[in-house]
Each structure stands twice: as structure tokens, then as C-alpha cells.
Amino acid sequence: MPVFAQEGYVEVAEVCKVYRNGTREAVEAVSSLSFAVPRGQFVAVLGPSGCGKSTLLMMVGGLEPVTAGRITVDGTPMTGPRTSIGVMFQDATLLPWKSALDNVLFPIRVLKRPLDAYRETAQALLERVGLDGFEHKKPHELSGGMRQRVAICRALVYDPELLLMDEPFSALDAISRDEMNELLLDLWQQYTKTALFVTHSIREAVFLADRVLVMTRRPATIVEDLAVPFPRPRAVTIGETRQFNEICGHLRECIEGNRDRERTRRPKPDLVRRELVG
Amino acid sequence: MTAENTLAPRPAAASFAIAEAVAIILASLRRMRPVYLPLATAGVVLATWQLVVGLFHVPAVILPGPLEIADELWRVRPLLLSHAVPTTLDSLMAFALASLFGVGLAIAITYSPLLRDTLYPNLVVFQLIPKIALAPLFVVWLGISSQSRVTFSAFVSFFPVVISAAVGFANTEATALRLCRSLTASQWQSFVMVRFPFALPAIFSGMKIAMTMAIIGVIIGEFISAKAGLGFYILYASSRMETAGIFAALFVLCVIGVALFGVVALAEALVRRSYGRR
């Protein structure tokens, strides 16, 4: 286990998010949620779809404002996006007219850093993810897995401190997904960023993370905070150990237990509020 | 006999080679089909036209045959060319104005919700009005100069550009814009680097429509008020019952239309390629 600093690099305190998108319903996407991530830790946020985990990630990245509460990264409150944070989205979001290499260099262009200085870095990253020889291919010439690899390189090329990943491999097939997980661990080992990884796959969360936070829908908050005891570097084979499966079983219970409770009771009236829009 | 002798030992190989040659010829014929099929169709139509005119002794004033038209075209070619110049220049001018103002207004609509809400529905409704009917108004307002015709033509061809450019800008992938935000890109950067290139196909399809509309607008203007130009020539020829002259002018118009359309298509290819390289 990496040695963690005492204080939280990312601190989320009593954060709420309420959507009022034109409809009369005010939907509470995230309710009074608190946790802290020490520098260098890989944290997975696990939960069923629609539990607000992506919203949480976007708020940490400064891409969505919080309704209430406070998020600080590196001691300063988040008011908007920062260049010390890299984001990976559900789809690769490559620009279709740019080559793989130019897509990786896109952040450098936006940040107006010297392109030539980073060309080698980009090339090395692409090689690292097994895309040497594909630098000049356009996104439509690459497979889904390859595109997501380009997106990883793009997120790492400008060397952000914190990596936010929003179910980046959910659109991939099972085999490419395992490959990507291994690759991500490998890269993370080398670059040791603080990472927040949102997923709805229990095994993916346990395999990747130092710590798993389980989020549920009602209430949209964290119900379990679990340390994953496996040492690094991790091999894929840890997925077959008994301990791994026990942890997965426990996490599944956390999610399902909450779901069953949810079924047997009515939705709490304070979560879905009907309001008159004046 | 000798040929049979040399072929005899390897009959399979020989027939295979012939089959291969036939297959190659058939394949190249199939590849050329988009070229020769429309050409053949046009040829058949022209031949039928000539035949019908000859067989039924249709008077040349009503409908001259393609050969008579070709004769007339050759006879008056210097005159036709001198009339083609103002028509072409006015069309290009109107097209340039329409494209410039169209894309400009689309940008304004994209970035100002207030402008969008106030202008866009009106633009769509205006698009449906047969603007040709407004041509006499432009004579009243701006006189019978070339500027008056250019203004009218630009006004006619401006709508498809605004509407398709606005749609193109609006349909930019939301995730790509979010990527820009996460990289702290300025509005200007995300416009130039993402929104504009994403909208290019839509903008150019609007511009292609605008190019044909610009020619129509200029011809209408020339019908009403000109002393030169192909529209004027058509009216002049018709007043003298020179039907072959009308067709000859129409032929020149077709050539101009195809050439100008080709210029826009070429520009599109160049712009797209320049984005691919950057």
C-alpha cells in the first residue's frame, strides 16, 4: 500500500446536488456526501447507474457546481475546472478529424504549452499503451479499446495531479475491459496520481482501487468505505482468489441490501420534492 | 491446331486466366458505373430529343434540337461569354456575402440564447417565404444597379447558410465541449478548435445550397432590371423568338453553376484537409 499523506488531497464535505431541470420536480442527485482522498490514493466510487456518482465526479472536477457543501482539492475550494485535474469520460471523446497523436496533444494545444516539447511525451505514452504505429490513424480507424487508450494518453500527457475517470471502460467488451484495467494499473503505478474512478462494476473497482466507496441511489450518498488489502503491483490472477471474491460479495451485499430496503419502502418525500415553479 | 496443342496440357490454367481477365474487366466496369451511367442517360435523352424534333418536324421556335442549340452556342459564343461575366461575378459576390453574414449570424445565435430565442423562429419562418417574390421590392429600394441584384441574391441565399450553420454549431458533441471546459479552454479556443470544425460539414452543405440560390437570385434580378447578364440575354432572345439562343444561354448557366458548385466542394475538401493536418 502506498504511504498516504495525513490530510485529504481531495476533500468532499456535506455536498448536495439538486437538479431542477425545467420540470417541477427537484431531484436530489447527491445528498450530504462527505469523504476525503489522501494524495496518491486510487479510490473507486461504486454504485448502480443513476446513483449520482458521475455527478459527484463532475463536481469534483469543477464541471458542475455544488448545490450545497464544499469540495476542496489540494487545499483550495473548487470553483471551476483546473489544469491540475485530468478527466476521462465515458466515451473516448476524440476529435474525429485529428490523428491519434494530435488528439493526445490536444490539451497541450489548449494550454498553449510548447508542442515540440510534448511530442515525445505523447509518443512515449502511445507506445506505452501499445499504440505505436497508430499515431497517425484517425479515430474512425481505431477500435473502441484503442480509442479509450488514446483518451488515457490525452488525460496523462499534461501531467495532472488528480485523475478523474467516469466509467471510462463501460462501453468496452469484457476482454478489452480487462486489458484496459491492467493497462491503467500499470500506468498508474508509474505516474502515481491521485485517482477517482467511477464504475458500476464491482470487480473492476476491487481490482483497481486502494479503497472502494459504495454509493446508493436512495439516499444518494456513501454507505460503505472499504480498504482493499491487496498489495501492488497486482496481477489479474488476484481476481480468482477467495479474498477477492469475498470482498466483491460484501460490496454486492451493500448495494443489494440497500436496493431491497428501497423496494420495501416508499420513496422518501424529502428526496423527490414537488415544487411549484412560480 | 497449334494453339490447341499448346493449350492442351494446361486447360485448367488457361480457362482460369480467361475467367480472371473477365472478372477484372467486369470489376472495372462496375467501378466506372457512376461515370458512364449518367453520361449514357444524358446521351440517350439528347438523342431522343433530336430524334423527336426531327421526326415530328417541331418548329425551331418551339423546340430546337440539341444540334441546332450547339450551332447557336458556337455562333454567339463571344456575346454569351460577355454576358456570362457579370452573372458569374454577381453570383460570387452574393454568395460570399450570404456565407459571411450567414455564418456570422449563426455564431451570434449559438452564443446568445437571447438572440436565438428572438431570431431563430423568425428565420425559420422567413426561410419558408418565397423570397423571389420580393425581388421588385429591391428594385424599389436599391434601384436597378448591380449592387441591388447582388443584395437581393445575397438575401435569398443567406437563409440556408444561417440555418444549417446554426444547426451544425448546436449539434457539436456535448462531451467534446465538456472536454474543453475541463482543460480550462476559453470560449474562443473551444469555438476554433472544436465547435467550428464539428460544424464544417453542416456549414458547407448550407453553402452549397446558397451557391445555387445565389445564381437563381442574380438571374431573377437580371430578368427584372439588368442591361447585361445571362438573365438579360434570355429575356432578349425570347423577345426575338430565338429559342435556340435561350437554350444556349441556359447551357452556359449550367456550366457556370457546376463550376461554382465545384469551387465550393473544392474549398470544403481543402478546409477539411487543413483541419486534419493540424
Chai-1 contact restraints between the chains, C-beta under 6 A:
chainA,res_idxA,chainB,res_idxB,connection_type,confidence,min_distance_angstrom,max_distance_angstrom,comment,restraint_id
A,L63,B,R181,contact,1.0,0.0,6.0,A-B,restraint_1
A,L63,B,S182,contact,1.0,0.0,6.0,A-B,restraint_2
A,P81,B,R181,contact,1.0,0.0,6.0,A-B,restraint_3
A,P81,B,S182,contact,1.0,0.0,6.0,A-B,restraint_4
A,P81,B,T184,contact,1.0,0.0,6.0,A-B,restraint_5
A,T83,B,T184,contact,1.0,0.0,6.0,A-B,restraint_6
A,V87,B,S182,contact,1.0,0.0,6.0,A-B,restraint_7
A,F89,B,T175,contact,1.0,0.0,6.0,A-B,restraint_8
A,T93,B,T175,contact,1.0,0.0,6.0,A-B,restraint_9
A,T93,B,A176,contact,1.0,0.0,6.0,A-B,restraint_10
A,T93,B,L179,contact,1.0,0.0,6.0,A-B,restraint_11
A,W97,B,P197,contact,1.0,0.0,6.0,A-B,restraint_12
A,W97,B,Y275,contact,1.0,0.0,6.0,A-B,restraint_13
A,W97,B,G276,contact,1.0,0.0,6.0,A-B,restraint_14
A,P107,B,L183,contact,1.0,0.0,6.0,A-B,restraint_15
A,V110,B,L183,contact,1.0,0.0,6.0,A-B,restraint_16
A,V110,B,A185,contact,1.0,0.0,6.0,A-B,restraint_17
A,V110,B,Q189,contact,1.0,0.0,6.0,A-B,restraint_18
